[in-house]
């Protein structure tokens, strides 16, 4: 169900700023004690263990639509109409017309730098910016989408749901995840990775791998690109120092899946010799996202990923001052060894490519200011404010300028 | 009955680990080296990690004061606070931490400015966000770095009605904040 699963949640109200775990618990109890009034939201669709197949299907679709609504309104979606059209065009190419009519698929991009994708039972596939930014070509994208599509068209969620719905632990998990707080991909993760039936989900993953590869291959894509896609996933696990994530435990192990892909590739190598990768088209569509995703990486403090993203973007779109500025920010914020010197070089490159871009001036000023070279900092701060009089941190810069009097420092 | 047990057991466990008091007055933390005045009628919950105050229900409004070890990792960003950071740099990390949290929906920064807190350089950020139930919340967050700790005082409330109603009480708490620790200089 989940291509590479890491679990994160959205929609948890009010208490996000508090220390986690025990604090939320304490606060919940405190609230109860203070008011003796529950603060729970209205329960969403409850799970009824006595439903028939059709009713199960309807129930599942309702749950999926509720989850989709939460995601749609979360502000976490990456809005790029041209990109979405491109993704959905690939889906149409992968999907036979008769299946398409029964299970319409829609692809939506989520702003998240982690490498992941997931499908809801109603045919909506969510793809993270992180995994899109890491892919090399359209063939890899097609393989990912075909994998997720297979979960939808083969009704994997329904199969898991039917099997699990009478289990008390599952019912409790559904109530926990859906009746209280919304979670990004909660339904997908619950059905695909609940861990209540080890091996069953793994079978579905294997089926999604196999059918997905066949679909991609039949649509003319080079299925051997799956190996590179998996190499990216493996690298992510290694560089991020992730163990097999909790929910990944029920997936076939990455190494095992890689072997399967290798075998498939060997068997189809001759057939795939002239197949499509569409690298240039893919990169043309995806390159703004690569830079946007690199900023998300930086925000998370994933400095190496952010640097890689910025450099990759520059390889496609050289001479963009924003990418040089981002590289400067990576080094300034990391602040190790010679990082500040590197940051200065990147900021200067950003300024030379776009002299009207205010942010690199501010960043240069900040470095000099912290180094105590206020005489050098001053013109950069002044240029910044001159170029962007209403810049968001104007108050800070004005404060620095007041301390950068001509007789001080440097 | 089961529900009652579910509520009572954690309450008993919780009560053993922290203290919930109903009275106002001066609060002094010897371990975290700060003091504040708590308005009358506000309930306080103090643990070894933070002091939390609420007038009636923390789901409607709360003030949280925390002295966080400066090297303690954040949950949503790997960036780290450092003792010699400028308030602007600390604010940047806090905003990254908050806006990277998937529980924060429709995050919007309203203000980010330098301020003085108990005479020391600090930052103030104001932001809004919403819950999945479309409840809009607003937070004012002050942050101050000392050599070893990151002090933060924040006020979060439901934007409609409660935020405005209780902001004066928050400002009184804020103005009474006294730090007994050496700031980062």
Boltz contact constraints between the chains, C-beta under 6 A:
constraints:
  - contact:
      token1: [A, 8]
      token2: [B, 102]
      max_distance: 6.0
  - contact:
      token1: [A, 9]
      token2: [B, 102]
      max_distance: 6.0
  - contact:
      token1: [A, 10]
      token2: [B, 102]
      max_distance: 6.0
  - contact:
      token1: [A, 10]
      token2: [B, 105]
      max_distance: 6.0
  - contact:
      token1: [A, 11]
      token2: [B, 105]
      max_distance: 6.0
  - contact:
      token1: [A, 11]
      token2: [B, 132]
      max_distance: 6.0
  - contact:
      token1: [A, 12]
      token2: [B, 103]
      max_distance: 6.0
  - contact:
      token1: [A, 13]
      token2: [B, 131]
      max_distance: 6.0
  - contact:
      token1: [A, 14]
      token2: [B, 59]
      max_distance: 6.0
  - contact:
      token1: [A, 16]
      token2: [B, 101]
      max_distance: 6.0
  - contact:
      token1: [A, 16]
      token2: [B, 103]
      max_distance: 6.0
  - contact:
      token1: [A, 16]
      token2: [B, 104]
      max_distance: 6.0
  - contact:
      token1: [A, 26]
      token2: [B, 14]
      max_distance: 6.0
  - contact:
      token1: [A, 27]
      token2: [B, 58]
      max_distance: 6.0
  - contact:
      token1: [A, 29]
      token2: [B, 10]
      max_distance: 6.0
  - contact:
      token1: [A, 29]
      token2: [B, 11]
      max_distance: 6.0
  - contact:
      token1: [A, 29]
      token2: [B, 14]
      max_distance: 6.0
  - contact:
      token1: [A, 30]
      token2: [B, 45]
      max_distance: 6.0
  - contact:
      token1: [A, 31]
      token2: [B, 57]
      max_distance: 6.0
  - contact:
      token1: [A, 31]
      token2: [B, 58]
      max_distance: 6.0
  - contact:
      token1: [A, 31]
      token2: [B, 59]
      max_distance: 6.0
  - contact:
      token1: [A, 32]
      token2: [B, 7]
      max_distance: 6.0
  - contact:
      token1: [A, 34]
      token2: [B, 57]
      max_distance: 6.0
  - contact:
      token1: [A, 35]
      token2: [B, 57]
      max_distance: 6.0
  - contact:
      token1: [A, 39]
      token2: [B, 59]
      max_distance: 6.0
  - contact:
      token1: [A, 41]
      token2: [B, 133]
      max_distance: 6.0
  - contact:
      token1: [A, 70]
      token2: [B, 132]
      max_distance: 6.0
  - contact:
      token1: [A, 74]
      token2: [B, 105]
      max_distance: 6.0
  - contact:
      token1: [A, 75]
      token2: [B, 105]
      max_distance: 6.0
  - contact:
      token1: [A, 75]
      token2: [B, 106]
      max_distance: 6.0
  - contact:
      token1: [A, 182]
      token2: [B, 132]
      max_distance: 6.0
  - contact:
      token1: [A, 184]
      token2: [B, 102]
      max_distance: 6.0
  - contact:
      token1: [A, 299]
      token2: [B, 96]
      max_distance: 6.0
  - contact:
      token1: [A, 299]
      token2: [B, 100]
      max_distance: 6.0
  - contact:
      token1: [A, 300]
      token2: [B, 77]
      max_distance: 6.0
  - contact:
      token1: [A, 300]
      token2: [B, 100]
      max_distance: 6.0
  - contact:
      token1: [A, 301]
      token2: [B, 77]
      max_distance: 6.0
  - contact:
      token1: [A, 301]
      token2: [B, 78]
      max_distance: 6.0
  - contact:
      token1: [A, 301]
      token2: [B, 79]
      max_distance: 6.0
  - contact:
      token1: [A, 395]
      token2: [B, 113]
      max_distance: 6.0
  - contact:
      token1: [A, 395]
      token2: [B, 114]
      max_distance: 6.0
  - contact:
      token1: [A, 396]
      token2: [B, 88]
      max_distance: 6.0
  - contact:
      token1: [A, 396]
      token2: [B, 114]
      max_distance: 6.0
  - contact:
      token1: [A, 399]
      token2: [B, 114]
      max_distance: 6.0
